[in-house]
Amino acid sequence: MKRITIGQISKVRGIKGEMVVVSLTDDPKRFSLLEKVLVSKDEKITEFVVEKVRTELKTKKLKEMVLLKLKGVESPEEAKKLVGNFLEIEKEDVIKLPEGRYFIFDIIGLKVITTEEKEIGIVKEVISLPANDVYVVQGEKKEYDIPALKEVVKKIDLERKVMIIEPKEGLLD
């Protein structure tokens, strides 16, 4: 079963084993929906019950900070042993996205073809930029940067593992 990394424990907070988590998801509030989480480092994976989650606004960066308390981690010393570990969930536990929205792990590996059935390549990376994401597609001889725009990406079919694009002039040159 594939697991999805959603955060990394960065430091200890307070005297009761609470930890600060760097969120690796778009929505840090998703942590409040967790009942359990897998804590992993290298090949070692331990399942924990989530006791408490809260978010605080970081004033300097205006980003939300996730504070996590795991059942069985009762002191700063116990929490410190988990610093640097990643938080993962089973793939079936991911939140449901609205129609037309996809997880990056769903996009990577898709075959990219044009509306005329011309094969372009395979999505190997997704770059998140302020304006829009960009799909890095590895072609047979060349790499292409495909903007994640409705005018370009016409359909994503996860069942067929295909992305259909209508390239604008010059996009595939």
C-alpha positions in Angstrom: 0.0 0.0 0.0 1.4 3.4 -1.0 1.8 6.0 1.7 1.6 9.8 1.3 3.9 12.1 3.2 2.0 15.1 4.6 4.5 16.7 7.0 7.7 16.6 8.9 8.3 17.1 12.6 10.6 20.1 13.0 10.9 20.8 16.7 9.5 20.3 20.2 7.1 22.8 21.7 6.3 23.0 25.4 6.6 20.4 28.2 3.9 17.9 27.3 5.4 16.3 24.2 3.8 18.6 21.6 5.6 19.0 18.3 5.8 21.6 15.5 5.1 20.1 12.1 6.1 21.5 8.8 3.1 20.9 6.6 3.8 19.4 3.2 0.2 19.8 2.1 -1.7 22.8 0.6 -4.1 22.9 3.6 -2.6 22.6 7.1 -6.1 22.3 8.5 -6.2 18.8 7.0 -4.2 17.6 10.1 -7.2 18.2 12.3 -9.0 15.4 10.5 -6.4 12.8 11.4 -7.2 10.1 13.8 -3.9 8.2 13.3 -0.6 9.0 11.6 2.5 7.0 10.5 5.8 8.4 11.7 8.7 7.3 9.5 12.4 7.7 9.4 14.5 5.6 7.0 12.8 2.2 7.0 11.3 2.4 10.5 7.6 3.2 10.6 5.5 3.6 13.8 1.8 4.2 13.9 0.5 6.8 16.5 -3.0 7.9 17.5 -3.4 11.6 17.1 -4.3 13.1 20.5 -4.6 16.8 19.6 -3.9 19.1 16.6 -4.0 22.9 16.5 -2.8 25.5 14.1 -1.3 28.9 14.9 -0.7 31.7 12.6 3.0 32.6 12.2 2.9 36.4 12.1 6.2 36.9 10.2 5.4 34.7 7.3 1.6 34.6 7.7 1.6 30.9 7.4 -0.1 28.4 9.6 2.0 26.4 12.0 0.7 22.9 12.9 1.1 21.8 16.5 0.7 18.0 17.0 0.3 15.9 20.1 0.6 12.1 19.7 -0.7 9.6 22.2 2.2 8.0 24.1 4.5 11.0 23.5 4.3 12.7 26.9 7.6 14.6 27.4 9.9 16.9 25.4 12.5 14.1 25.6 10.2 11.6 23.9 9.1 14.2 21.3 12.7 15.2 20.5 13.4 11.6 19.4 10.8 12.1 16.6 12.2 15.5 15.3 13.2 15.1 11.6 10.7 12.2 11.1 8.1 12.4 8.4 4.3 12.1 8.9 2.6 9.8 6.5 -0.9 8.5 5.9 -2.1 5.5 3.8 -3.2 6.5 0.3 -6.8 5.6 1.1 -6.9 8.1 3.9 -6.2 11.2 1.7 -8.9 13.9 1.7 -11.3 14.0 -1.2 -10.5 16.8 -3.6 -13.1 18.8 -5.6 -13.7 17.7 -9.2 -10.9 18.8 -11.5 -8.3 19.0 -8.6 -5.6 16.4 -8.3 -2.8 15.4 -6.0 0.7 15.7 -7.4 1.3 12.0 -6.8 -1.7 11.3 -9.1 -0.2 13.5 -11.9 3.4 12.2 -11.9 3.7 9.3 -14.3 0.8 10.2 -16.5 1.3 9.7 -20.3 0.8 13.1 -22.0 -0.9 13.1 -25.5 -2.3 15.8 -27.6 -6.0 16.1 -28.7 -4.7 14.7 -32.1 -3.4 11.5 -30.2 0.3 12.5 -30.6 2.3 11.1 -27.7 4.4 13.8 -26.0 5.9 12.0 -23.0 5.5 11.2 -19.3 5.0 13.7 -16.5 8.1 13.4 -14.3 7.6 16.5 -12.0 5.1 19.1 -11.0 6.5 22.6 -10.3 4.2 24.8 -8.2 4.5 28.4 -9.2 2.5 31.4 -8.0 0.5 31.8 -11.2 -0.1 28.1 -11.9 1.6 24.7 -11.7 3.8 23.5 -14.5 4.0 19.8 -15.6 7.5 18.8 -16.6 7.1 16.2 -19.3 9.9 13.9 -20.4 9.6 13.3 -24.1 11.7 10.8 -26.2 14.4 13.4 -27.0 13.3 16.6 -25.2 11.7 17.8 -21.9 8.6 20.0 -22.1 7.1 22.5 -19.6 3.3 22.2 -19.9 1.4 24.9 -18.0 -1.5 23.6 -15.9 -4.1 25.8 -17.5 -7.6 24.8 -18.7 -6.7 26.2 -22.2 -3.9 23.7 -22.5 -4.8 20.7 -20.3 -8.1 19.5 -21.7 -8.5 16.3 -19.7 -6.9 14.2 -17.0 -8.0 10.6 -16.9 -6.6 8.9 -13.9 -8.1 5.5 -14.7 -6.3 5.5 -18.1 -3.3 7.3 -16.7 -3.5 9.9 -19.4 -3.3 13.7 -19.7 -4.7 15.2 -22.9 -3.4 18.6 -23.9 -4.1 21.0 -26.7 -0.7 22.7 -27.1 -0.6 26.4 -28.0 1.7 27.5 -30.8 5.3 27.2 -29.8 4.7 25.1 -26.7 6.2 21.9 -28.0 9.0 23.5 -30.1 
